[in-house]
Amino acid sequence: MHPSIHLKPEWVKIIRNAVPAAERAGMLQPEQLKLIHEQGWFKFLVPQAYSGLQLPLPDMVRLEESLAWANGSVGWVVTLCSGAGWFGGFLSPQIAPGIFADPDLCLAGSGASTGTATITNNGYIINGSWKYASGVHHATHITANCIIMHGDDTALNEDGSPLVLPFIFDRKDVSLLSAWKFIGMMGTGSDAYEINNLFVEKNRCFKIDPEYAVVNAPLYQYPFLQLAEATLATNISGLAVHFTDLCASIFEEKVQGEKLNSAQKAVIMQTLQSLTQKLNDVRAEFYNAVDASWQESLVGRSSYLQQVSKISRKLAKTARECVDELYPYCGLQAANPDAEINQVWRDLHTASQHSLLTFNLD
């Protein structure tokens, strides 16, 4: 079904009216953030025990696709920041209630292991810098992966690899750095951040592993890898659906005009129809796999997880290919940076560069 079914028209209007200002400012706008907080979208995955929505995965990915359809930057920021909210299932109960009590709650962060956490008697000393933290300008708290250090020596896992653990920090303890200078997702404010010689207590460290979940719910037993793959894929899918919607309006104008002959008009309409159907077929396949994997997770099985990984990549690839096949028929306006269709094209081609969905599984 079309992503628009999950959003009220007035919500879409609020989101899209603010897009030009968000693109210029390099971050989401107050009216967009007000809507996000009112609807609790940053709390998709926050435990209900901390006043979160704790949505089942099938519901969340559909909503995230809808938000990406409304606007790529809004969808991406909600996806990444609500994804960080999932860590609430693993945070120490000593600190989690205070973190999630903030009415403006927004967790941002990076999955890159570009910092260090040196063990002290009572906690850790944090140093490092991290790139591309979507929504970081709106964050109340920030997460980061750190390599664990014993003095000058790297702590190791049993297999000899460096031990890497995530931490959560208060926004006031983190310095932001300008870093997002790319053609798309300009409203995400995906800038960098750094931390210098910050002491944190041990309870700021947590482990993303079902064995270490502190909230007893199926959501926090579902593997983080497939959760991340599915949520990123739906963003790319939502952008592609938005692009095909815009193509439908543009192509209708072309059909009504006199520049194209009847054969050319038939080509563009048939191409749009076939590619829209192709995209929707893969979307259906994707949601079937996600729904099945979730139902299995409720009873402790996991045979569909590999399928979720594969179909997430297929959906991202199909979305990109369908958009690129339609692009030449859109005319010069598709290359105009002030045009909505160009903005959607730029967002899709920026979002689809995420390394998690780049390579097919063997």
N, C-alpha and C positions, 0 to 999 in steps of 0.2 A: 504494500500500500504506500501511497505517497507520504513522505515525511511530514507534510503540513498537517496531517490529522492529529498530531500530538501537541500542536501549539495553537493558542487562540490567535485570531487575526490581529488583535490589538498588541499582542506580544511581538509578533513579527514586525509590525509597524514601528514599535519602539526600538527594536534591535536595528532594523535597516535604516531608519531615519538618522541614527547616530553614526552610521558607518563612515561617512566622509570625515567627520570630526575625529573619529577614532584612528583613521588612517593617518591623518595629519599629526595627531598628538602622539601616535605610537603606543597607544594603550586604550583599553576600553573606557567608555564614557560614563559619567555618573548615572544617567538614566538607564543605561544598560546594566550597570552594577546594581542599581536599586531593584530592577526587575529580577536579577539573578538572586539577590538576597531574599526578596519577598517570596520567591518560589522555592527557595532552599536548594537551588541547583548545585551550589558548591558542596552540599551535604548529601549528594546522591548515595555515597558509600560510607558515610559516617555512621557508627553504631547508633541504634535507637536509644541505647542507654545514655548516650551523650546528646540526645535530641536531634539525631540525624535521621535521614530517610531510610537508610539501610536497604536500598532497592535491590530486588533480584536482578541478576545480570541481564536477562532478556529485556526487562523493562528499561534498564539504564541505557543499553546500547541503542535502543529505538529512540529514546529521548535525545541522546547525543547526536544521532544522525539528523534528527529534526532541527536541532540547534545549529549544526554545521550547515544545513540547508538554508536556514535563516541568514546566517553569516558565518564565514569560516573562522574568523578570529574569536567570536563569541563561543562557537562550538568547541574550538581547540582549547581555549582557556578553561572553560567549564570542565572539559574532559580531563585535562592534565591536573587541574586543581582539585576536582572531585576525586580523581584517582589517588592523589596524595591523602585525601580524607580517609581512604580505605585503610591507611596505616593506623587509624584509630583502633582497629581490631587487634593491634600488636603493641601499642604504646603502654607504658607502665600506668596502671590505675592511679599511681601517686600524682601524675601530672596531667593525664588525659582530660579529666573533668574540667580543669582550669583552662586548658587550651580550647576545648570545644564549646565552652560557655560564651565565648566572644560572639556577640551578635553579628559582627562583620567578618566572621570566620572565613579565611581563605588560606589554604596551604599551597605553596608553590615549591619548586625545587628542581633538582637535576639528578639523573641516574648515573652520571659519569663519576668515576672514582678518581677525582682529581684533587682530593684533599687528604690530610693525614689527621689521625687522632692518636696522640701519644698518651699512653696510660700513665696516670699518676695515682697516688694513694687513694684519693677520693673520687676520681673521675677521669676526665680526658682534657688534654690541651688540643684545640682544633686550629689547624691552619690549612689554607687552600683557596682556590678560586674555581668557580664552576660556570659553564656557559649555558645560555639558552633556557632560562627558567621562565616559562610562559606564565603570565599573570603575576609576576613577582612584584610589580608596583602596587598591587592591591593586597598583597599577602599580609596576614597577621603573624604567620609562622612560616618557616622555610626549612625544608629537608635537604639533606646532602649525604652522599656516600663517601666514606673515608676509609683509607687504608690504615689498619690498626698497627701502631708502632710500640715496641718496647725500647725506649731510648732511641738509639740509632738503628735498631734492628726491626725488620718487618715481621710481624706475627704471621704465622703460616697456618693454612688449613692442613688437614691430614694428608691431602694429595700434594702438598708442597707449594700450592698457589697462595698468593697474598690473601690474608683475611680482610675482607671488606664488610663494613657494617654501616647501616644508615643511622643518622642522627636527626633530631628536630631542634630548631633554634627559634628564639624569639626574633621578630623582625628587627628590633632595635639593636641587636647584636651583629647584624649583617650589613655590609656596605655594598651598594649597587654600582654596577659599571655599565656604561653604554656599550652595547655589543650587537644589537639586532639591526643589521643593515642589509636586508634582503628584499627581493622584489614582491614577496607576498606575505600573508599573515602579518601585515604591518600593524594591525590593531592589538596584537597579542602582548606587546611589551616584553618580548622574550629576551630580556637583557641578562647580563652576567652578574655574579655577586662574589664577594670574597669575605673571608674571615681570617683575622690575624690574632694568634695567641689568645684564643678565647677558652677559658675554663668552663666546662660543663660537668654537671654531676652524672653519675652512671645511669640514672634513669632517663637521660636524654638519648640513650642508645637503645635500639630495638632490633629484632630479627624478623624478617619477612619470611616466615615459614609456618605452615599450618600447625606444626608441633608447638610453636611458641605463641599461638593466638591466645589472647587473654579474654576475648569475647567469643562465647560459644554460639556460633551461628554458621550456617552453610557458606555465607558470603566470604568468610575469612578462612575457609578451607579450600576455596576455589583457587587454582594456581595463578600466581601473579602474571606469569608470562602470557598465558592465553587471555587473561583479562585485559592486559595491555594491548595485545595484538588486535583483539576484537574491537576495543574502543577506538583505536587509531584508524582501523579500517572503516568504521562507520562514519568518521569525519570525512574521509576522502570520498566515500559514497554519497554523503549528503551534499558535498560540493558538486559532485558530478550531476546529481539530480537537479540542483539549482541551475547548472549550466544548460542542461537539456531543456529546462523550463524556459530559459531565456532564448534558446535557439528556436523554440516553438513560436515565440512571438516574432522574432526576426524573420524566420522563414515564411510565416504567414504574410508579412508585409511584402516579401519578395514575390510570393505567389500572386498577390493582388496587383503588383506592379507590372511594368512592361519591359524591363531590362532583360529578363530571362525568357527564353522560349519555352514551349510546353514540355519539351523533353528535359530541359534543365530543372524546371519546376518539379517535375516528377522525381528526378534524382534526389534533390535535397529533401523532399518530404519522405520518400521511401527510405533514405539513409537515416533520417531522424527516427522514423518509426522502428526500423530494424535495430538500431543501436540502443534506443530506449528500451526495447524489449530485451535485448541482450543484457543490459545493465540490470533490469528488474529481475531477470531469471537468476542471475548470480546473487543479487540481494536476497532473493527467496531462499536460495541454496545456503547462503551465509546464515540467515536467521534460523533455518531448520537445524543447522549444525550447532549454533549457539544454544538454542532452546533444548536440544537433545543433551548437550554436554551439561547444562544446568540441571536438568531433571536427573541425570545420572549422578551428579555431584550430591544431590539430596539423599541418595541411598548409598553413597560411598563408592561409586564406580567411576571410571575415567576413560572409557574406551573411545570417546568422541573428542578428546582433547587434541590429538594430532590432526583431526579433521578441522577443528577450529583454526589451528595454526595455518593449515594449507588454504582453507577457504578465505581467510583474512587476507592472505597474499594475493589470491586470485581476484578478490573483490577490488583491492587497491589497484591491481594491474588493469583489470577490465575497466574500471572507472577512468583511469588515465587514458587508456587507449580509445575509449569511446569519445571522450572529450576532444582528443587530438584529431580524431577522424572528422568530427563535426566542425572543428575550428576553421578550416579554410573556407567553408561555405558561409561563414558569418560576415564576411566583408571586412573592410578596414576598421569598422568600429570595434572589432574584437581586439585590435592592436592599440586602441586609444586608452591610455591609463586612467582617463576620467570616466570611462564607460563601465557600467556594472558588470558586463560580461567579461571584460578584461580583468577586473578585480577578482572575479570568481576564478578565472583561468590562472591568474597569478597565485592565488591562495592554494588551489589544488596542486599546482606544480611545486609549490614550496612544501606543503604538508606531505606530499608523496615522496619527498626526499628523506623522510625519516628512515634510519637504517634498519629498524626492526622489521620492516616489511619489504626490504629491498631484494633479498635473495629468496628464490624458491627453495623449499625443503627437498632434500634428496629422498 
